[in-house]
């Protein structure tokens, strides 16, 4: 099994060596690393050149700055492997990740392999360790409820994807949007047939001070909230035309609750505008009522979004 690992690079000279070293040190060696320098103005290219010179499995590309989505899309055009992984250039892997994935794929060829992540700070202190999932070659519809109950939305880097599956559905990241994972993962999870989840914390997500996720800039936060709504609205258009099933209901319901809860990040004026917009787009109607708690959640969101946020705090169950 050959893995294609896509690493977008922009202003990460402080972290990049650790990221690439963690890939170089994998115990499984049949892989290629597609490193895309997205017009980075720092010295990241020197680090890229070092690894390209050191190991022929590392291939570097340069392009004009277009953002994370643009760099990932560019990298996808260069892959030659059987399976795809995305690694952010300020994060790093555990040494056995590819070996664990490969071992599982030898036994069961699946569309998706999920693995766990540690949320760490820049000094490698573990800040958060999500609860794990462990199942083998399951029909995704059977486990979708479990996957959407995580403490965070499934990021694109927490999965390994069959290249044939990815190319069949022509998945592409939308350029210019923050949290572009949200726009693609609902569709990935809907269209994927089978999945294996490894009880292995193989990815280390680094929370750094100036990252999108931890930024204290209100304008960036506001953009992220509205980008999230934009991406989900596009997913709704696609999924509403697809075959009805439990997986579709759960994903739309999950997305709707996430959109509603995101409103808590806005100031009073923007909050009111945002709530009017999600009511106009009938986002709340997508919450699927299949137990008493869901009924209460949907009712509270319809009556008062602030009440919903206060009562449920983003919990998915």
FENRAUR-V977227 format. One record per pair of residues at least 12 apart in sequence whose ideal C-beta (glycine too) atoms are under 10 Angstrom apart, sorted by the first residue. I is the first residue (numbers start at 1). J is the second residue. If there is no record, write none. Layout:
BEGIN
[[I	J] [I	J]]
END
This chain:
BEGIN
[[1	28] [1	30] [1	31] [1	81] [1	82] [1	83] [1	98] [1	101] [1	102] [1	103] [1	105] [1	106] [1	109] [1	160] [2	30] [2	31] [2	32] [2	57] [2	79] [2	80] [2	81] [2	82] [2	83] [2	102] [2	163] [3	23] [3	26] [3	28] [3	29] [3	30] [3	31] [3	32] [3	33] [3	57] [3	79] [3	81] [3	82] [3	83] [3	84] [3	85] [3	97] [3	98] [3	101] [3	102] [3	105] [3	160] [3	163] [4	31] [4	32] [4	33] [4	34] [4	75] [4	76] [4	78] [4	79] [4	80] [4	81] [4	82] [4	83] [4	84] [4	85] [4	86] [4	161] [4	163] [5	20] [5	23] [5	26] [5	31] [5	32] [5	33] [5	34] [5	35] [5	57] [5	58] [5	75] [5	79] [5	81] [5	83] [5	84] [5	85] [5	86] [5	87] [5	93] [5	98] [5	160] [6	32] [6	33] [6	34] [6	35] [6	36] [6	71] [6	72] [6	73] [6	74] [6	75] [6	76] [6	78] [6	79] [6	84] [6	85] [6	86] [6	87] [6	88] [6	156] [6	157] [7	19] [7	20] [7	23] [7	33] [7	34] [7	35] [7	36] [7	37] [7	48] [7	51] [7	58] [7	60] [7	71] [7	72] [7	75] [7	85] [7	86] [7	87] [7	88] [7	89] [7	91] [8	34] [8	35] [8	36] [8	37] [8	38] [8	40] [8	63] [8	66] [8	67] [8	68] [8	69] [8	70] [8	71] [8	72] [8	73] [8	74] [8	75] [8	86] [8	87] [8	88] [8	89] [8	173] [9	35] [9	36] [9	37] [9	38] [9	39] [9	40] [9	42] [9	44] [9	45] [9	47] [9	48] [9	60] [9	61] [9	62] [9	71] [9	88] [9	89] [9	90] [10	36] [10	37] [10	38] [10	39] [10	40] [10	41] [10	42] [10	44] [10	65] [10	66] [10	67] [10	68] [10	71] [10	89] [10	90] [11	38] [11	39] [11	40] [11	41] [11	42] [11	43] [11	44] [11	65] [11	89] [11	90] [11	210] [12	40] [12	42] [12	44] [12	47] [12	88] [12	89] [12	90] [12	91] [12	208] [13	40] [13	42] [13	43] [13	44] [13	45] [13	46] [13	47] [13	48] [13	89] [14	42] [14	43] [14	44] [14	90] [14	122] [14	208] [15	44] [15	47] [15	88] [15	89] [15	90] [15	91] [15	92] [15	122] [15	206] [15	208] [16	35] [16	37] [16	40] [16	42] [16	43] [16	44] [16	45] [16	46] [16	47] [16	48] [16	50] [16	51] [16	89] [16	90] [16	92] [17	44] [17	46] [17	47] [17	48] [17	50] [17	51] [17	92] [18	47] [18	89] [18	90] [18	91] [18	92] [18	122] [18	124] [18	204] [18	206] [19	33] [19	35] [19	47] [19	51] [19	87] [19	88] [19	89] [19	90] [19	91] [19	92] [19	93] [19	204] [19	206] [20	33] [20	35] [20	47] [20	48] [20	50] [20	51] [20	52] [20	54] [20	55] [20	58] [20	87] [20	89] [20	92] [21	47] [21	51] [21	92] [21	93] [22	87] [22	91] [22	92] [22	93] [22	94] [22	95] [22	97] [22	203] [22	204] [23	35] [23	51] [23	55] [23	57] [23	58] [23	85] [23	87] [23	92] [23	93] [23	95] [23	97] [23	98] [24	51] [24	54] [24	55] [24	57] [24	58] [24	95] [25	92] [25	93] [25	94] [25	95] [25	96] [26	57] [26	93] [26	94] [26	95] [26	96] [26	97] [26	98] [26	99] [26	102] [27	94] [27	95] [27	96] [27	97] [27	98] [27	99] [27	100] [27	102] [28	95] [28	96] [28	97] [28	98] [28	99] [28	100] [28	101] [28	102] [28	103] [29	55] [29	57] [29	98] [29	99] [30	57] [30	81] [30	82] [30	98] [30	102] [31	57] [31	58] [31	81] [31	83] [31	85] [31	98] [31	102] [32	56] [32	57] [32	58] [32	59] [32	78] [32	79] [32	80] [32	81] [33	48] [33	51] [33	52] [33	55] [33	57] [33	58] [33	59] [33	60] [33	75] [33	85] [33	87] [34	58] [34	59] [34	60] [34	61] [34	71] [34	72] [34	74] [34	75] [34	76] [34	77] [34	78] [34	79] [34	80] [34	81] [34	84] [35	47] [35	48] [35	49] [35	51] [35	52] [35	58] [35	59] [35	60] [35	61] [35	62] [35	71] [35	75] [35	78] [35	87] [35	89] [36	48] [36	59] [36	60] [36	61] [36	62] [36	63] [36	66] [36	68] [36	70] [36	71] [36	72] [36	73] [36	74] [36	75] [36	76] [36	77] [36	78] [36	89] [37	49] [37	60] [37	61] [37	62] [37	63] [37	65] [37	71] [37	89] [38	61] [38	62] [38	63] [38	64] [38	65] [38	66] [38	67] [38	68] [38	69] [38	70] [38	71] [38	72] [38	74] [38	75] [38	89] [39	62] [39	63] [39	64] [39	65] [39	66] [39	67] [39	70] [39	71] [40	62] [40	65] [40	71] [40	89] [41	65] [44	89] [45	60] [45	62] [47	60] [47	89] [48	60] [48	61] [48	62] [48	89] [59	75] [59	78] [59	80] [61	74] [61	75] [61	77] [61	78] [63	75] [66	175] [66	176] [67	173] [67	174] [67	175] [67	176] [67	177] [67	178] [67	180] [68	86] [68	88] [68	89] [68	173] [68	175] [68	177] [68	178] [68	179] [68	180] [68	181] [68	212] [69	172] [69	173] [69	174] [69	175] [69	176] [69	177] [69	178] [69	180] [69	181] [69	183] [69	184] [70	173] [70	174] [70	175] [70	176] [70	180] [71	89] [71	173] [71	175] [72	86] [72	88] [72	156] [72	172] [72	173] [72	175] [72	180] [72	184] [73	171] [73	172] [73	173] [73	174] [73	175] [73	180] [76	163] [76	166] [76	167] [76	171] [76	172] [76	173] [79	163] [79	166] [79	167] [80	163] [81	163] [82	102] [82	105] [82	109] [82	162] [82	163] [82	164] [83	98] [83	101] [83	102] [83	105] [83	109] [83	110] [83	111] [83	112] [83	113] [83	159] [83	160] [83	161] [83	162] [83	163] [83	164] [83	165] [83	166] [84	156] [84	159] [84	160] [84	161] [84	162] [84	163] [84	165] [84	166] [84	167] [84	171] [85	97] [85	98] [85	101] [85	113] [85	115] [85	156] [85	157] [85	158] [85	159] [85	160] [85	161] [85	202] [85	203] [86	155] [86	156] [86	157] [86	158] [86	159] [86	160] [86	161] [86	173] [86	181] [87	157] [87	203] [88	155] [88	156] [88	157] [88	203] [88	205] [88	206] [88	211] [90	122] [90	205] [90	206] [90	207] [90	208] [90	210] [90	211] [91	117] [91	118] [91	120] [91	157] [91	203] [91	204] [91	205] [91	206] [91	207] [91	208] [92	120] [92	124] [92	203] [92	204] [92	205] [92	206] [93	115] [93	117] [93	157] [93	202] [93	203] [93	204] [94	115] [94	116] [94	117] [94	118] [94	200] [94	201] [94	202] [94	203] [94	204] [95	202] [96	200] [96	202] [97	115] [97	160] [97	198] [97	200] [97	201] [97	202] [97	203] [98	160] [98	202] [99	200] [99	202] [100	113] [100	115] [100	160] [100	198] [100	199] [100	200] [100	202] [101	113] [101	114] [101	115] [101	159] [101	160] [101	196] [101	198] [101	200] [101	202] [102	160] [103	198] [104	136] [104	137] [104	160] [104	196] [104	197] [104	198] [104	200] [105	160] [105	162] [105	196] [107	136] [107	137] [107	196] [108	136] [108	137] [108	138] [108	194] [108	195] [108	196] [109	137] [109	162] [109	164] [109	194] [109	196] [110	136] [110	137] [110	138] [110	140] [110	160] [110	161] [110	162] [110	165] [110	192] [110	193] [110	194] [110	195] [110	196] [110	197] [111	140] [111	159] [111	160] [111	161] [111	162] [111	164] [111	165] [111	166] [111	168] [111	169] [111	188] [111	189] [111	191] [111	192] [111	193] [111	194] [111	195] [111	196] [112	140] [112	147] [112	154] [112	158] [112	159] [112	160] [112	161] [112	162] [112	165] [112	166] [112	188] [112	189] [112	192] [112	193] [112	194] [112	195] [112	196] [112	197] [113	136] [113	158] [113	159] [113	160] [113	161] [113	162] [113	195] [113	196] [113	197] [113	198] [114	132] [114	133] [114	134] [114	135] [114	143] [114	147] [114	154] [114	158] [114	159] [114	160] [114	195] [114	196] [114	197] [114	198] [114	200] [115	132] [115	133] [115	157] [115	158] [115	159] [115	160] [115	196] [115	197] [115	198] [115	199] [115	200] [115	201] [115	202] [115	203] [116	129] [116	130] [116	131] [116	132] [116	133] [116	134] [116	158] [116	197] [116	198] [116	199] [116	200] [116	201] [116	202] [116	203] [117	129] [117	130] [117	152] [117	155] [117	157] [117	158] [117	201] [117	202] [117	203] [117	204] [117	205] [118	130] [118	201] [118	202] [118	203] [118	204] [118	205] [118	206] [119	151] [119	152] [119	203] [119	204] [119	205] [119	206] [119	207] [119	213] [120	204] [120	205] [120	206] [120	207] [121	206] [121	207] [121	208] [121	209] [122	206] [122	207] [122	208] [122	209] [123	206] [124	204] [124	206] [126	201] [126	204] [127	205] [127	206] [127	207] [128	151] [128	152] [128	205] [128	207] [129	201] [130	150] [130	151] [130	152] [130	158] [130	201] [131	146] [131	149] [131	150] [131	151] [132	197] [132	198] [132	199] [132	200] [132	201] [133	146] [133	147] [133	149] [133	150] [133	195] [133	197] [133	198] [133	199] [134	196] [134	197] [134	198] [134	199] [134	200] [135	195] [135	196] [135	197] [135	198] [135	199] [136	194] [136	195] [136	196] [136	197] [136	198] [137	194] [137	195] [137	196] [138	194] [138	195] [138	196] [138	197] [139	192] [139	193] [139	194] [139	195] [139	247] [140	188] [140	189] [140	190] [140	191] [140	192] [140	193] [140	194] [140	195] [140	247] [141	189] [141	190] [141	192] [141	193] [141	194] [141	195] [141	245] [141	246] [141	247] [141	248] [141	250] [142	194] [142	195] [142	246] [142	247] [143	194] [143	195] [143	197] [143	247] [144	189] [144	190] [144	192] [144	195] [144	245] [144	246] [144	247] [144	248] [144	249] [144	250] [144	251] [144	254] [145	246] [145	247] [145	250] [145	254] [145	290] [145	316] [145	317] [146	197] [147	185] [147	189] [147	195] [147	197] [147	247] [147	250] [147	251] [147	254] [147	316] [148	186] [148	189] [148	247] [148	250] [148	251] [148	253] [148	254] [148	255] [148	257] [148	258] [148	316] [148	317] [149	250] [149	254] [149	315] [149	316] [149	317] [150	316] [151	314] [151	315] [151	316] [152	205] [152	213] [152	314] [153	179] [153	181] [153	182] [153	185] [153	186] [153	228] [153	254] [153	255] [153	258] [153	316] [154	181] [154	182] [154	185] [154	186] [154	188] [154	189] [154	254] [155	179] [155	181] [155	182] [155	185] [155	203] [155	205] [155	213] [156	171] [156	173] [156	180] [156	181] [156	182] [156	183] [156	184] [156	185] [156	188] [157	181] [157	203] [157	205] [158	181] [158	185] [158	197] [158	202] [158	203] [158	205] [159	185] [159	188] [159	189] [159	192] [159	195] [159	197] [159	203] [160	196] [160	198] [160	202] [161	188] [161	192] [162	192] [162	193] [162	194] [165	188] [165	191] [165	192] [165	193] [165	194] [166	188] [166	191] [166	192] [168	191] [169	184] [169	187] [169	188] [169	190] [169	191] [169	192] [171	183] [171	184] [171	185] [171	187] [171	188] [171	191] [172	184] [173	231] [174	227] [174	230] [174	231] [174	234] [176	223] [176	227] [177	223] [177	224] [177	226] [177	227] [177	228] [177	230] [177	231] [178	212] [178	213] [178	215] [178	220] [178	221] [178	223] [178	224] [178	225] [178	226] [178	227] [178	228] [178	231] [179	212] [179	213] [179	223] [179	224] [179	225] [179	227] [179	228] [179	231] [179	262] [180	227] [180	228] [180	231] [181	231] [182	224] [182	227] [182	228] [182	229] [182	230] [182	231] [182	232] [182	235] [182	255] [182	258] [182	259] [182	262] [183	227] [183	228] [183	230] [183	231] [183	232] [183	233] [183	234] [183	235] [184	231] [184	235] [185	231] [185	235] [185	251] [185	255] [186	231] [186	232] [186	234] [186	235] [186	236] [186	238] [186	239] [186	248] [186	251] [186	252] [186	254] [186	255] [186	258] [187	234] [187	235] [187	238] [187	239] [187	242] [187	251] [189	247] [189	250] [189	251] [189	254] [190	235] [190	238] [190	239] [190	242] [190	243] [190	245] [190	247] [190	248] [190	250] [190	251] [190	252] [191	238] [191	239] [191	242] [191	247] [192	247] [212	224] [218	265] [218	266] [218	267] [218	270] [221	262] [221	265] [221	266] [221	267] [221	270] [222	265] [222	266] [222	267] [222	270] [222	274] [224	262] [224	265] [225	259] [225	262] [225	263] [225	264] [225	265] [225	266] [225	270] [225	271] [225	274] [226	262] [226	266] [226	270] [226	273] [226	274] [226	277] [228	255] [228	258] [228	259] [228	262] [228	265] [229	255] [229	258] [229	259] [229	262] [229	263] [229	274] [229	277] [229	278] [229	281] [229	283] [231	255] [231	259] [232	252] [232	254] [232	255] [232	256] [232	258] [232	259] [232	262] [232	278] [232	281] [232	283] [232	286] [233	255] [233	259] [233	277] [233	278] [233	281] [233	283] [235	251] [235	252] [235	255] [236	252] [236	255] [236	256] [236	259] [236	281] [236	282] [236	283] [236	286] [239	251] [239	252] [239	255] [239	286] [240	252] [240	286] [246	288] [246	290] [248	288] [249	286] [249	287] [249	288] [249	289] [249	290] [250	288] [250	290] [250	316] [251	286] [251	288] [252	283] [252	285] [252	286] [252	287] [252	288] [253	286] [253	287] [253	288] [253	289] [253	290] [253	294] [253	297] [253	298] [253	316] [254	286] [254	287] [254	288] [254	316] [255	283] [255	286] [255	287] [256	278] [256	281] [256	282] [256	283] [256	284] [256	285] [256	286] [256	287] [256	288] [256	297] [256	298] [256	301] [257	283] [257	284] [257	286] [257	287] [257	288] [257	294] [257	297] [257	298] [257	301] [257	308] [257	312] [257	314] [257	315] [257	316] [258	283] [258	314] [258	316] [259	274] [259	277] [259	278] [259	281] [259	283] [259	284] [259	286] [260	274] [260	275] [260	278] [260	283] [260	284] [260	286] [260	287] [260	297] [260	298] [260	300] [260	301] [260	305] [260	308] [260	309] [260	312] [260	314] [261	301] [261	305] [261	308] [261	309] [261	312] [261	313] [261	314] [261	315] [261	316] [262	274] [262	278] [262	309] [262	314] [263	275] [263	277] [263	278] [263	305] [263	306] [263	308] [263	309] [264	305] [264	306] [264	308] [264	309] [264	310] [264	313] [264	314] [271	305] [271	306] [271	309] [272	305] [274	305] [275	301] [275	304] [275	305] [275	306] [278	301] [278	305] [279	301] [279	302] [279	305] [283	301] [284	297] [284	298] [284	299] [284	300] [284	301] [284	302] [284	303] [284	305] [284	308] [285	298] [285	301] [285	302] [286	298] [287	299] [287	301] [287	302] [287	308] [291	317] [293	312] [293	315] [293	317] [294	317] [296	308] [296	311] [296	312] [297	311] [297	312] [297	315] [297	316] [297	317] [300	312]]
END
